[in-house]
Amino acid sequence: MIQPEIIAIGEPMLEFNAEEEGALSEVGRFVVGWGGDTSNFCIAASRAGGRVGYLTRLGEDEFGESFLTLWQREGIDTRRIVKDPDAFTAPTSSPARAGSTISPISGGIRPPAA
């Protein structure tokens, strides 16, 4: 693999975005997205033709594996990412409320359409 010309250091977050408006305790459906500013930056830079590497620590869990799969599919150098068996990859959620600045489906990278 060619050496990256762009390196990002940061924390990715697996997003669970509300698909409908209402209090978080009342929402029944969420859409999964991959987020975090540095993760989104790496993907955008790679899609624009940059040679990108990412430095982070992930939990040795399904969330972490989903990020590795995404980054590898996007052509990002993941060789220096640490998988920690004693940690968890961070999830986040976004409630959707009428009149709020959070839209029902916001941010993050979505899986490709089937």
Number of C-alpha atoms within 10 A of each C-alpha: 6 7 10 13 9 15 15 15 14 13 17 23 23 21 23 21 25 26 19 19 18 15 12 15 7 11 15 11 11 17 15 20 21 22 23 19 14 19 26 16 14 25 22 15 16 19 14 9 10 16 19 25 23 23 18 16 19 24 17 16 15 11 17 21 15 12 20 18 11 18 20 12 10 16 17 24 23 17 11 11 15 13 18 14 10 9 12 16 20 15 15 15 16 18 22 22 16 12 8 10 9 16 18 19 18 19 16 20 18 14 11 5 4 3
